[in-house]
Amino acid sequence: MNTTDDAVRAIVRPLLDGKLWMKLLGVMLMISGALQVLSLIGILWAWVPIWLGVLLFQAAGAADEAAATGRLEAAVRATDKLRLFFMIQGILLLIALIIFGAFFLLGGAALLAGMAGMANA
């Protein structure tokens, strides 16, 4: 046993403990994407949850490989897949917040215009 192998196994242990949950969430995301494909508009973005599910599966597999072999490359691959997963989730949340803010501002402006029209009547 190499000291580096033991360090890799110790670092990857939390990912290995959460492997079941990563795979479960990956399956649920892939099912969600497959169901979105059934709608006409959902086809446009259905690939995103499928991609996220595949990333979680790849991260779980790489964590399992790193724990079994002690290879540093597998541990780096597992954490890189998780980094990409969280980066995509963050970008999607930011886009959703911007769209929500725009609708909120436009809705507020329409409400004020409607109230001004009622006051003049």
Secondary structure by P-SEA (a helix, b strand, c coil): ccaaaaaaaaaaaaaaaaaaaaaaaaaaaaaaaaaaaacccccccaaaaaaaaaaaaaaaaaaaaaaacccaaaaaaaaaaaaaaaaaaaaaaaaaaaaaaaaaaaaaaaaaaaaaaaaac
